[in-house]
């Protein structure tokens, strides 16, 4: 199965990838994500790839109100 779905969410500051990886491992370990290789520090959003619509919905629900 490939990563066909994408999800873009707001995230600011440095070290976006390690912060998201840590958060995802703690809050949604069952959701597989495909992360970009790098995200510029000045960027205010990050797009990740997901395998299913259900995974996207889980992530959207958990990220609502989360402080990354």
KAHU-V838391 format. One record per residue. N is the residue number from 0. D_CENTER is the distance of its C-alpha to the mean C-alpha in whole Angstrom. Layout:
# KAHU-V838391
n=N d_center=D_CENTER
n=N d_center=D_CENTER
This chain:
# KAHU-V838391
n=0 d_center=18
n=1 d_center=16
n=2 d_center=13
n=3 d_center=14
n=4 d_center=12
n=5 d_center=9
n=6 d_center=7
n=7 d_center=8
n=8 d_center=7
n=9 d_center=10
n=10 d_center=9
n=11 d_center=13
n=12 d_center=15
n=13 d_center=15
n=14 d_center=13
n=15 d_center=9
n=16 d_center=8
n=17 d_center=11
n=18 d_center=10
n=19 d_center=6
n=20 d_center=8
n=21 d_center=10
n=22 d_center=9
n=23 d_center=7
n=24 d_center=11
n=25 d_center=13
n=26 d_center=11
n=27 d_center=10
n=28 d_center=12
n=29 d_center=13
n=30 d_center=10
n=31 d_center=10
n=32 d_center=7
n=33 d_center=8
n=34 d_center=7
n=35 d_center=10
n=36 d_center=13
n=37 d_center=13
n=38 d_center=12
n=39 d_center=15
n=40 d_center=16
n=41 d_center=17
n=42 d_center=14
n=43 d_center=13
n=44 d_center=10
n=45 d_center=7
n=46 d_center=7
n=47 d_center=5
n=48 d_center=8
n=49 d_center=9
n=50 d_center=12
n=51 d_center=14
n=52 d_center=14
n=53 d_center=14
n=54 d_center=11
n=55 d_center=9
n=56 d_center=12
n=57 d_center=11
n=58 d_center=7
n=59 d_center=9
n=60 d_center=12
n=61 d_center=10
n=62 d_center=9
n=63 d_center=12
n=64 d_center=14
n=65 d_center=12
n=66 d_center=12
n=67 d_center=10
